[in-house]
Amino acid sequence: MNSAQMNLERKTALTSALIYGTISITAALLFFLAATLVGTYTDVARFGGAAWVLLLSFIVTMPLVISSVKKRMKG
């Protein structure tokens, strides 16, 4: 693998991480805000729920975003 390919792979990985990280953190924050403003949930429930949403959002968005970014950068 030459350095141009390595740079493209690195750029793809960093761009993908920025995108799916932003999506996941935003989803977790929205969950936390909704649970805080709408419900009377305990702190553990709100923080635990936000952490769960963050984790699941990472799992779901990671492969979708990576494949999309790869297609756009290579094609």
N, C-alpha and C positions, 0 to 999 in steps of 0.2 A: 504494500500500500504506500503510495507516494504522499508527499506532504500536502499536496492540493486536496487529495481525497480525505486525508486526516483533518484538514482544516474545515472541509465541508461537513464531515461527520460531527466535529466539535460544534460548529455553528448550528447545525440541525439540533443537536442535543440541548444546547443552551437555550435556543429559541423555544423548543418544545417545553422544556422545564419551566421557562418563564410563563408560557401560556397556560399550561395545565396547573401550575402552582397558583397563578392568579385566579383561575376559575375555581379551584378548590377552596382557597382561602376566602374568596368572596361568598361562596355557598355556605361555608361554616359561619362566617360573620352574619349573614342573613338569617341563618337558623338561630344563632344566639340572640340576635336582636328581636326576632319574632317571638322566641320563647320568653324573653325578658319583658317585652311590651304587652303581649297578649295574655300570657298565662301566669299563674302563681306557682312556678316551679322552683325547686330548690336550686342552690348554686351547683351542686353536684350534677343534677339532671341537666342543667343548661350547659355547663362546661363539658360534661360527658357526651351529651348529644352533639355539641359542636365538634368535638374531637371525632366522634363517629362519622358525622357528615364529611368532615375533612378527609378522613381515611377512605371512605367509600368513594368520594369524589375523585381522589387521586387514582384509585383502582379503575374507575370507569373512564375517566378522561385521558389517562396516560396513553393507552394504546391508540385511542382515536386521534389525539392531537399529534402524536409522533408520526403516525402514518400519513396524516394530512400534511404536516410540515415537510416530510420527506418528499412527497409528490410535488409540492410547490417548489421546493429548492432544486430538485433534480430535473424537473420537467419544465 
